[in-house]
Protein backbone atom coordinates (compact mmCIF):
# COMPACT_ATOMS: atom_id res chain seq x y z
CA UNK A 1 0.00 0.00 0.00
CA UNK A 2 1.87 3.11 -1.18
CA UNK A 3 1.26 6.45 0.47
CA UNK A 4 2.12 5.58 4.07
CA UNK A 5 5.20 7.85 4.17
CA UNK A 6 5.44 11.63 4.38
CA UNK A 7 8.48 13.92 4.15
CA UNK A 8 11.76 14.03 2.22
CA UNK A 9 14.45 14.57 4.88
CA UNK A 10 12.41 14.12 8.05
CA UNK A 11 10.47 11.06 6.89
CA UNK A 12 7.61 9.43 8.76
CA UNK A 13 6.09 6.04 7.91
CA UNK A 14 3.14 4.51 9.76
CA UNK A 15 1.79 0.95 9.74
CA UNK A 16 -0.94 -1.02 11.47
CA UNK A 17 -4.73 -1.24 11.64
CA UNK A 18 -7.37 -0.25 14.15
CA UNK A 19 -7.98 -3.79 15.42
CA UNK A 20 -4.63 -5.37 14.63
CA UNK A 21 -2.06 -6.15 17.35
CA UNK A 22 -0.39 -2.72 17.20
CA UNK A 23 0.35 0.41 15.22
CA UNK A 24 3.85 1.56 14.37
CA UNK A 25 5.67 4.78 13.51
CA UNK A 26 9.13 4.92 11.95
CA UNK A 27 10.84 8.32 11.91
CA UNK A 28 13.91 8.55 9.69
CA UNK A 29 16.04 11.66 9.29
CA UNK A 30 15.89 12.97 12.84
CA UNK A 31 19.33 14.50 13.50
CA UNK A 32 21.50 12.84 16.12
CA UNK A 33 21.79 14.43 19.53
CA UNK A 34 18.19 15.56 20.06
CA UNK A 35 17.05 14.97 23.63
CA UNK A 36 13.97 12.74 23.51
CA UNK A 37 12.22 11.30 26.52
CA UNK A 38 9.36 8.82 26.49
CA UNK A 39 7.35 11.36 28.48
CA UNK A 40 7.43 13.67 25.42
CA UNK A 41 5.47 11.05 23.50
CA UNK A 42 3.10 10.18 26.34
CA UNK A 43 2.10 13.81 26.89
CA UNK A 44 0.99 14.17 23.25
CA UNK A 45 -0.72 10.78 23.11
CA UNK A 46 -2.79 11.58 26.19
CA UNK A 47 -4.35 14.52 24.34
CA UNK A 48 -5.42 12.25 21.50
CA UNK A 49 -6.28 8.94 23.14
CA UNK A 50 -9.86 7.62 23.33
CA UNK A 51 -11.60 7.35 26.68
CA UNK A 52 -10.14 10.64 27.92
CA UNK A 53 -13.42 12.47 28.46
CA UNK A 54 -17.19 11.99 28.71
CA UNK A 55 -17.49 13.57 25.24
CA UNK A 56 -15.13 11.14 23.49
CA UNK A 57 -15.18 7.50 22.40
CA UNK A 58 -15.26 5.16 25.40
CA UNK A 59 -12.63 2.87 23.86
CA UNK A 60 -10.06 2.89 26.65
CA UNK A 61 -6.61 2.58 25.12
CA UNK A 62 -3.73 3.56 27.41
CA UNK A 63 -1.54 4.25 24.34
CA UNK A 64 1.77 3.31 25.96
CA UNK A 65 4.55 3.96 23.40
CA UNK A 66 7.40 1.46 23.16
CA UNK A 67 10.61 2.94 21.71
CA UNK A 68 12.29 0.15 19.75
CA UNK A 69 15.26 1.93 18.17
CA UNK A 70 17.00 5.20 17.37
CA UNK A 71 17.30 6.60 20.90
CA UNK A 72 20.17 5.85 23.29
CA UNK A 73 20.56 7.33 26.75
CA UNK A 74 17.88 9.91 26.06
CA UNK A 75 19.24 11.20 22.75
CA UNK A 76 18.55 10.44 19.11
CA UNK A 77 21.35 8.49 17.43
CA UNK A 78 20.57 9.48 13.84
CA UNK A 79 19.24 5.98 13.16
CA UNK A 80 15.56 5.41 12.33
CA UNK A 81 13.36 5.79 15.41
CA UNK A 82 10.74 3.04 15.68
CA UNK A 83 7.82 3.43 18.08
CA UNK A 84 5.20 0.74 18.73
CA UNK A 85 1.77 1.25 20.32
CA UNK A 86 -0.16 -1.91 21.12
CA UNK A 87 -3.92 -2.12 20.68
CA UNK A 88 -5.25 -3.51 23.95
CA UNK A 89 -8.92 -2.53 24.04
CA UNK A 90 -10.38 -3.35 20.61
CA UNK A 91 -13.75 -5.11 20.31
CA UNK A 92 -13.78 -6.64 16.85
CA UNK A 93 -17.09 -8.42 17.45
CA UNK A 94 -18.83 -5.03 17.14
CA UNK A 95 -18.01 -5.10 13.42
CA UNK A 96 -18.99 -8.68 12.48
CA UNK A 97 -22.21 -7.50 10.80
CA UNK A 98 -20.24 -5.14 8.53
CA UNK A 99 -18.25 -7.79 6.66
CA UNK A 100 -20.62 -7.71 3.68
CA UNK A 101 -22.20 -4.26 4.10
CA UNK A 102 -21.07 -0.68 3.54
CA UNK A 103 -21.43 2.07 6.13
CA UNK A 104 -22.56 5.47 4.82
CA UNK A 105 -19.83 8.11 5.11
CA UNK A 106 -17.03 5.56 5.62
CA UNK A 107 -14.24 4.27 3.40
CA UNK A 108 -15.70 0.73 3.21
CA UNK A 109 -17.00 1.26 -0.32
CA UNK A 110 -13.93 3.04 -1.74
CA UNK A 111 -11.39 0.69 -0.12
CA UNK A 112 -13.08 -2.39 -1.52
CA UNK A 113 -13.33 -0.73 -4.94
CA UNK A 114 -9.55 -0.15 -4.92
CA UNK A 115 -8.17 -3.30 -3.28
CA UNK A 116 -10.93 -5.87 -3.68
CA UNK A 117 -10.56 -6.65 0.02
CA UNK A 118 -10.94 -4.66 3.22
CA UNK A 119 -10.58 -5.02 6.97
CA UNK A 120 -14.05 -4.26 8.38
CA UNK A 121 -12.85 -4.14 12.01
CA UNK A 122 -13.10 -0.49 12.92
CA UNK A 123 -12.18 0.60 9.42
CA UNK A 124 -8.79 -1.11 9.34
CA UNK A 125 -6.13 1.12 7.86
CA UNK A 126 -8.68 3.90 7.21
CA UNK A 127 -9.45 4.19 10.92
CA UNK A 128 -8.39 7.27 12.86
CA UNK A 129 -6.68 4.81 15.22
CA UNK A 130 -3.69 5.03 12.85
CA UNK A 131 -3.21 8.67 13.84
CA UNK A 132 -1.73 7.69 17.22
CA UNK A 133 1.42 6.76 15.31
CA UNK A 134 1.47 10.21 13.69
CA UNK A 135 1.17 11.86 17.10
CA UNK A 136 4.30 10.01 18.27
CA UNK A 137 6.22 11.23 15.23
CA UNK A 138 4.82 14.71 15.73
CA UNK A 139 6.05 14.77 19.32
CA UNK A 140 9.61 14.27 18.05
CA UNK A 141 9.13 16.87 15.31
CA UNK A 142 7.82 19.34 17.90
CA UNK A 143 10.84 18.74 20.10
CA UNK A 144 13.16 19.34 17.16
CA UNK A 145 11.41 22.58 16.17
CA UNK A 146 11.22 23.86 19.74
CA UNK A 147 14.86 23.05 20.46
CA UNK A 148 16.31 24.50 17.26
CA UNK A 149 13.98 27.41 16.50
CA UNK A 150 11.69 28.01 19.47
CA UNK A 151 8.74 27.10 17.24
CA UNK A 152 5.44 26.43 19.01
CA UNK A 153 2.42 24.77 17.41
CA UNK A 154 -0.96 25.03 19.08
CA UNK A 155 -4.49 24.21 17.93
CA UNK A 156 -7.87 24.92 19.46
CA UNK A 157 -11.57 24.32 18.81
CA UNK A 158 -13.02 27.31 16.99
CA UNK A 159 -16.47 25.94 16.14
CA UNK A 160 -18.65 22.92 16.92
CA UNK A 161 -21.90 22.60 15.01
CA UNK A 162 -23.66 25.98 15.21
CA UNK A 163 -21.53 27.27 18.13
CA UNK A 164 -18.56 29.45 17.16
CA UNK A 165 -16.16 31.05 19.63
CA UNK A 166 -15.56 34.81 19.41
CA UNK A 167 -12.28 35.98 17.80
CA UNK A 168 -9.24 35.13 19.91
CA UNK A 169 -5.99 37.09 20.26
CA UNK A 170 -3.51 34.51 19.02
CA UNK A 171 -0.59 36.35 20.62
CA UNK A 172 -2.19 35.81 24.05
CA UNK A 173 -3.37 32.25 23.42
CA UNK A 174 -1.90 29.76 25.91
CA UNK A 175 -1.92 25.99 26.15
CA UNK A 176 -3.36 26.27 29.65
CA UNK A 177 -6.43 28.16 28.37
CA UNK A 178 -7.06 25.38 25.86
CA UNK A 179 -6.60 22.46 28.24
CA UNK A 180 -8.14 23.92 31.44
CA UNK A 181 -11.22 25.94 32.35
CA UNK A 182 -10.79 28.92 34.72
CA UNK A 183 -12.07 26.61 37.50
CA UNK A 184 -9.13 24.28 36.89
CA UNK A 185 -11.30 21.50 35.51
CA UNK A 186 -10.35 19.82 32.22
CA UNK A 187 -11.54 21.66 29.12
CA UNK A 188 -12.92 18.71 27.18
CA UNK A 189 -13.86 20.82 24.14
CA UNK A 190 -10.43 22.56 24.06
CA UNK A 191 -11.92 25.94 23.23
CA UNK A 192 -10.16 28.82 25.03
CA UNK A 193 -13.43 30.75 25.45
CA UNK A 194 -15.15 29.28 28.57
CA UNK A 195 -18.70 30.29 27.60
CA UNK A 196 -18.33 28.82 24.13
CA UNK A 197 -16.89 25.65 25.65
CA UNK A 198 -20.01 25.09 27.76
CA UNK A 199 -22.31 25.75 24.81
CA UNK A 200 -20.30 23.40 22.58
CA UNK A 201 -20.37 20.62 25.18
CA UNK A 202 -24.15 20.93 25.56
CA UNK A 203 -24.55 20.82 21.78
CA UNK A 204 -22.45 17.63 21.53
CA UNK A 205 -24.39 15.97 24.35
CA UNK A 206 -27.68 16.78 22.61
CA UNK A 207 -26.48 15.30 19.31
CA UNK A 208 -25.24 12.14 21.02
CA UNK A 209 -28.56 11.73 22.87
CA UNK A 210 -30.25 11.76 19.46
CA UNK A 211 -27.85 9.14 18.09
CA UNK A 212 -26.16 11.74 15.92
CA UNK A 213 -22.83 13.60 15.62
CA UNK A 214 -21.42 17.06 14.94
CA UNK A 215 -18.61 18.55 12.87
CA UNK A 216 -16.65 21.72 13.52
CA UNK A 217 -13.65 23.93 12.77
CA UNK A 218 -10.20 23.91 14.35
CA UNK A 219 -7.64 26.70 14.10
CA UNK A 220 -3.98 25.66 14.04
CA UNK A 221 -1.23 28.18 14.77
CA UNK A 222 2.52 27.85 14.29
CA UNK A 223 4.46 30.62 16.05
CA UNK A 224 8.18 31.47 15.79
CA UNK A 225 8.49 29.69 12.44
CA UNK A 226 11.76 30.72 10.79
CA UNK A 227 11.41 32.54 7.45
CA UNK A 228 12.50 30.73 4.31
CA UNK A 229 10.81 27.32 4.74
CA UNK A 230 9.19 25.85 1.64
CA UNK A 231 9.87 25.73 -2.08
CA UNK A 232 8.47 28.09 -4.72
CA UNK A 233 6.82 25.61 -7.12
CA UNK A 234 5.46 22.12 -6.38
CA UNK A 235 6.74 21.80 -2.81
CA UNK A 236 5.22 25.03 -1.54
CA UNK A 237 4.97 25.01 2.25
CA UNK A 238 1.25 25.74 1.98
CA UNK A 239 0.75 22.80 -0.38
CA UNK A 240 2.64 20.37 1.85
CA UNK A 241 0.77 21.54 4.95
CA UNK A 242 -2.51 21.15 3.08
CA UNK A 243 -1.63 17.63 2.01
CA UNK A 244 -0.64 16.71 5.56
CA UNK A 245 -3.84 18.07 7.10
CA UNK A 246 -6.09 16.64 4.40
CA UNK A 247 -4.54 13.23 5.10
CA UNK A 248 -6.23 13.25 8.52
CA UNK A 249 -9.62 11.49 8.53
CA UNK A 250 -12.70 13.77 8.55
CA UNK A 251 -11.01 16.93 7.18
CA UNK A 252 -13.20 18.42 4.45
CA UNK A 253 -11.83 21.96 4.05
CA UNK A 254 -8.78 24.09 4.81
CA UNK A 255 -7.83 27.75 4.63
CA UNK A 256 -4.76 29.85 5.41
CA UNK A 257 -4.67 33.40 6.77
CA UNK A 258 -7.73 35.33 5.64
CA UNK A 259 -8.78 32.25 3.66
CA UNK A 260 -12.07 32.50 1.80
CA UNK A 261 -12.61 36.03 3.11
CA UNK A 262 -9.88 37.12 0.68
CA UNK A 263 -12.31 36.54 -2.18
CA UNK A 264 -14.37 39.55 -1.06
CA UNK A 265 -11.42 41.83 -0.24
CA UNK A 266 -9.55 44.30 -2.42
CA UNK A 267 -5.83 44.07 -2.94
CA UNK A 268 -5.34 47.25 -0.95
CA UNK A 269 -7.07 45.54 2.00
CA UNK A 270 -5.47 42.12 1.69
CA UNK A 271 -1.85 43.16 1.09
CA UNK A 272 0.08 43.22 4.38
CA UNK A 273 2.18 46.39 4.91
CA UNK A 274 5.81 45.43 5.59
CA UNK A 275 7.57 47.09 8.52
CA UNK A 276 11.19 47.64 9.48
CA UNK A 277 12.65 44.85 11.63
CA UNK A 278 12.28 45.51 15.38
CA UNK A 279 16.04 45.10 15.78
CA UNK A 280 19.13 44.73 13.62
CA UNK A 281 19.34 41.28 12.11
CA UNK A 282 15.71 40.42 12.94
CA UNK A 283 13.45 39.18 10.13
CA UNK A 284 10.98 41.51 8.43
CA UNK A 285 7.46 41.72 9.84
CA UNK A 286 4.13 42.93 8.52
CA UNK A 287 1.52 44.96 10.42
CA UNK A 288 -1.23 42.51 9.44
CA UNK A 289 -1.11 38.84 8.56
CA UNK A 290 -3.73 38.19 5.88
CA UNK A 291 -1.19 35.96 4.13
CA UNK A 292 -1.14 33.60 7.12
CA UNK A 293 2.62 33.39 7.39
CA UNK A 294 3.32 32.06 3.87
CA UNK A 295 4.03 34.00 0.65
CA UNK A 296 5.02 32.39 -2.64
CA UNK A 297 5.04 29.00 -0.94
CA UNK A 298 7.72 30.13 1.56
CA UNK A 299 7.34 31.05 5.24
CA UNK A 300 7.75 34.74 6.07
CA UNK A 301 8.41 34.44 9.81
CA UNK A 302 4.92 35.65 10.69
CA UNK A 303 2.67 33.17 12.50
CA UNK A 304 1.29 30.48 10.21
CA UNK A 305 -2.49 30.44 10.62
CA UNK A 306 -4.63 27.56 9.35
CA UNK A 307 -8.25 26.55 9.84
CA UNK A 308 -9.54 23.04 9.14
CA UNK A 309 -13.18 22.04 8.75
CA UNK A 310 -14.16 18.58 9.99
CA UNK A 311 -17.23 16.66 8.97
CA UNK A 312 -19.46 15.02 11.61
CA UNK A 313 -18.18 11.52 12.54
CA UNK A 314 -19.83 9.01 10.21
CA UNK A 315 -20.34 6.34 12.89
CA UNK A 316 -23.68 7.23 14.45
CA UNK A 317 -26.28 5.22 16.39
CA UNK A 318 -29.13 5.98 13.99
CA UNK A 319 -30.07 3.32 11.39
CA UNK A 320 -28.92 4.45 7.94
CA UNK A 321 -29.89 3.15 4.48
CA UNK A 322 -27.21 1.28 2.55
CA UNK A 323 -26.73 -1.91 0.52
CA UNK A 324 -24.92 -5.18 1.08
CA UNK A 325 -22.25 -6.61 -1.21
CA UNK A 326 -24.95 -8.08 -3.48
CA UNK A 327 -26.72 -4.74 -3.87
CA UNK A 328 -29.65 -5.59 -1.57
CA UNK A 329 -31.07 -2.63 0.39
CA UNK A 330 -30.29 -2.76 4.09
CA UNK A 331 -30.39 -0.57 7.18
CA UNK A 332 -26.97 -0.24 8.79
CA UNK A 333 -26.76 0.19 12.56
CA UNK A 334 -23.23 1.09 13.61
CA UNK A 335 -22.15 -0.46 16.88
CA UNK A 336 -18.90 0.13 18.71
CA UNK A 337 -17.51 3.16 20.56
CA UNK A 338 -17.26 6.40 18.63
CA UNK A 339 -16.82 10.14 19.11
CA UNK A 340 -19.96 12.27 18.76
CA UNK A 341 -17.60 15.11 17.75
CA UNK A 342 -14.03 14.59 16.58
CA UNK A 343 -12.71 18.15 16.88
CA UNK A 344 -11.14 17.99 20.39
CA UNK A 345 -9.20 14.79 19.61
CA UNK A 346 -8.31 16.09 16.15
CA UNK A 347 -6.23 18.95 17.60
CA UNK A 348 -3.12 16.97 18.69
CA UNK A 349 -3.18 15.11 15.37
CA UNK A 350 -3.26 18.38 13.44
CA UNK A 351 -0.43 19.78 15.54
CA UNK A 352 1.59 16.63 14.86
CA UNK A 353 1.13 16.80 11.09
CA UNK A 354 2.03 20.50 10.97
CA UNK A 355 5.13 19.79 13.07
CA UNK A 356 6.23 16.95 10.78
CA UNK A 357 5.97 19.17 7.68
CA UNK A 358 7.75 22.12 9.32
CA UNK A 359 10.53 19.89 10.65
CA UNK A 360 11.04 18.38 7.21
CA UNK A 361 11.19 21.79 5.52
CA UNK A 362 13.45 23.21 8.26
CA UNK A 363 16.01 20.47 7.58
CA UNK A 364 15.63 20.89 3.83
CA UNK A 365 16.19 24.65 4.15
CA UNK A 366 19.68 23.98 5.48
CA UNK A 367 20.57 22.57 2.06
CA UNK A 368 19.29 25.60 0.12
CA UNK A 369 22.28 27.93 0.49
CA UNK A 370 25.89 28.00 1.64
CA UNK A 371 25.51 31.00 3.97
N, C-alpha and C positions, 0 to 999 in steps of 0.2 A: 504494500500500500504506500505509494509515494505521497509526499506532502506532509510528513510527520516531523520535518525539520525546518527551523527558521534561523536566519542569520547567516553571515558570511565569515566573520572572524570570531565573534562570540556566537557559537552555534548551539542550539538547543533541539534535542530530539526527545519525543515522548513515546511511550508504548504502554499497552495494557488496556483492558476493558473494564466497564463498570462492575461486572460481577465475576471477573476473573480473579486469580489469586492475588494480584498486586498491580500497581501502576508504577512506571519507571520514568525518570528523567535523566538524560545524559547531557551534561554541559561541557562542551569542548571549546577551548580558546580563552578560558579564564586565565589571566596572567598569574604567574607564580608569585607567592608572597602575600596574597590577600588574606587577611585574618577572617576566618569563617568559623563560626561556632554553631553547633546544632541548634542552639536556642534561637539563632537568627531565622532558621527555617520554621521552627515550631511557632514562633510569634506570628508569622504570616499565615501559616496553615490554620491557626486557630480562628482567624478572621473569616476564613472561607468554609471551614468544615461544616457538615450538616449537624443537626442536633444542638446547635449553639444557642437557639432562642425559641420562644414559643411561636414565632412567626416564620420559622424555617422548617425544612424537612426534618422529620423525626428520626431519620436514619442516623444512628449514633456511631460514627466512625471517629476514633481517637486521632487518626492521621499522624502516626508516629513515624517520622522519616528515619530511614537507615542509610547512613553514608557508607557506600561500598568502596569508593576509590577517590583519588585525586586530592585528598586533604590529609596532611600529616602534621601532628602536633599543633593543630589549630590554624594551619596556613595551607593555602592552595599550593600544589606542587607544579602546576602547569600541565599535568596529565588530565585526561577527561574525568570529570566528577560525575559519579553515578549515584543516584539517590532512589531508594526503593520505598514505596508506601504500600503496606499490605491492606487488602480489603478484608475486614473482619466482621462486618455487620450487614452483608448483603442478604436479601431474601428472594432468591431466584424463583421460588414457587409463585410469587405474585405475578409473574409474567408468562406462566405456562399457557394461558388462553390466547396469548398474542403470537404464538408461533406461526399461525396461518392467517393472521388478520393484520390490518394496517391502521395505526392510530392517526387520527387527524392531527395535523400540525407537527408531526414527528418525521424523522428521517427514514422510517421503516420502508416506505414506498421507494424513495430515491436510492437508498443503499441496495435494495434488492434489484432494482433496475440496473445498477452499475455492476455489482459483483455476482448476482445470481444466488447469493447466500447472505444471510445476516444473522447476527447474534441478537435475539429478541430480549435478552435479560437486561432490562434497564437501558436499552439503547446501544449496548456494546460500546464500540469505539466512538459513536456519536454522542454518548452520554457526557454531561458536564462533569462527571466524576473524573474524567481525564484531566481536567483543569487543575487538580491538586498537584500534578507533576509540574505544570507551568508555574504555579505559585512557588514551588521550591526553587526552580531556576530563576524566577524573578527576585527571590530573596537574595540570591548571590549577585544578580545584576544590580540590585539596589545598593548592596554593600559596596560594590565596585564604584558605582557612580557617586555615592556619598563620600567614600574615602578619597577619591581622586579629584572630584569637582565640587563637592558640597551639594550635589543635586538632590532634591527632595521631590518625591512623587506622591500625590495625595488625591483621593477621589471621594466624592460624597454623593448622597442621594439628593437630586434636584427636584424630581417629580415622581409621584406614584399615582397612577390612575388620573383622577381629576385634580389632585392636590399638588400644587407647585409651591416650593419655598420662595420667599422674597429674595431679591438679588443679594449676594453675599460678597463682602470685601475679601477678595482672595489673598490680599497681603496680610490680613489679620486671621485668616483661617488656620486653625490648629487641629492636630490629630485628636487632642483631648475633647474638643467640641464635637467631633464626629463620633467618637467612641463612647462618650459619657454625657448624660443629661446634667443640668446644673445641680440636681439633687445627688449626683454621684452614681445613680443607677445606670446600668448599661443602656446605650442608645441603640436599640435593635434595628431601627430604620436607617441609622447612620446619616441622618440629616442634621446639619449644625444649627438649624432653627428649631428650638424646642416646641413651639406651638404647631409648626408644620409636622414635626415628628409624631405628635399625638394624633393629629388628624390623619396622617398617612397610616399609622398603625390601626386606627379604627376602620379605615377604608379596607385594609387588607383582611382584617378579621371578618368584616361583613361579606367580602367576596368569598372567603373560605367557607363561611357558614352556608353560603348558597351553592357550594360545590364548584366555585369558579376561581379565576385567578386575575391578576392585574399586571400590566406592564409599567414602564416608567422611563425616566431619563437620569443618567448619571453624568456628572461633570468630573473630568480628570485633569489635574493640573500638574505640570512639571516645572519646578522653580529652580533657579540657578543652573540652567542648562547652558553649557558653553556655546558661544557662537561658532558657526562653521561646521555643524554636523549635517550630513545629508549630501546627496549628489544632485546635480542640476537637471538630469534628464529622467531616466527610468527608475533610478533609485532615490527619488526625492524622499526626504524625511517624512513628509506628509503622506506620501503613498505607502511607505513601509509601515507607518503607524496605523494607517487605515486598514491595511491588510491584516496586521496583527490583531486589531480590535475586532474586525469583522470575522476573524477566525474563531472568536468566542461564541458559543451557542447563544441564541436568542437575540443577538444584535441585529437590528434592522435598519439603522440609520446612524450617520456620524457627521459632525460638523466641527470646524476649527474656527477659533476666533469669533468674529461676528456671524459666521456661518450663513444660513439662508437669509438673515436680515440684510446681508450685503446686496442682495438682489434689488432691494428697494432704496438703496442709498446712492448718493452721487459720489463721484470720485473725490470731490473736495471734502466730503464727509468721511469717506472710508480710508483715505490715505492717512498714515500716521506721521505727524510731524517729528522729525529727527532732532534730537537735542545734543548739545555738547556732552562729552563724558563727564561724570561727576568728579573724576580725578584723573590725573595723568596716567595713561596706560590702561584705563578702564575701557570696557567695550562701549560702543554707542548705545543710546537708549532712545525710545520714542515716548512722546507724552501720552499717547493712547496705544492700544494694542489690538486694533481690529484685525490685524494679520495673524493673531494668535501665536506669535513666536516663531513663525516660519515664513520666509520669503524666497521665492525661486527654488523651493525645495530644500532650503538650507536654514538651519536655526539662526536666529538673530541675537540670542542672549536674553530676549524678553521671555516672560513665562509662556510656556506652551499650554494652550487652553483647548480642550476637546470636550465634546458632549456626545454621548452615545445613547441612542434610543433602544430600549429592549421591549420585545413583544411579551405578552402575558405567557407564562409557562403553559405548554400545551397539555401537560398531564393534569386533567381536572376530574372531579368526581362525577360530573354529569354524564349520562349516556350520550354518545355522539354517533351520528350515522357514518358508516363506512362500508367496506366490502371485504370479503375474505379472499384468499388466493385464487379461488375459482370464480370470482366476480359476483358472488351472492351477497345481497344486501344484509347488513348486520349492524347491531348497535354495540358499540365498543364502550365498555366500562373500565376505566383505568384504575387499577389497584396500585398498591405500593405507597411509598412515602415521598411526597413531593412538596416543593415550595409553592405557596400561593402567590408569592411575588419574589422574583429572582434578584432584584436590584441590590439589596444589601450585601448578598453573598457574591454578586458580580464585581463589586468594587476592588477587593484584593486581587482578583484575576486580571482586571483591567490595569491596575497598577503594575502587576507583574509583566504583562505583555508590553506596556510602554517602557518599562525598565529594560527589558531584553533588547528592544529595538534601539534605545538610546545607548546602551552599553556597546552594542555591536557597532553603531555608527561612531561612537567616541573612539573605539580602537581603530576603526578604519580611517578616521580623520588623521591619526598619527602617521599614516602612510602617504598623505596628500601633498606634503611639502617638506623641504629639508629644514627650514627654519620658520 
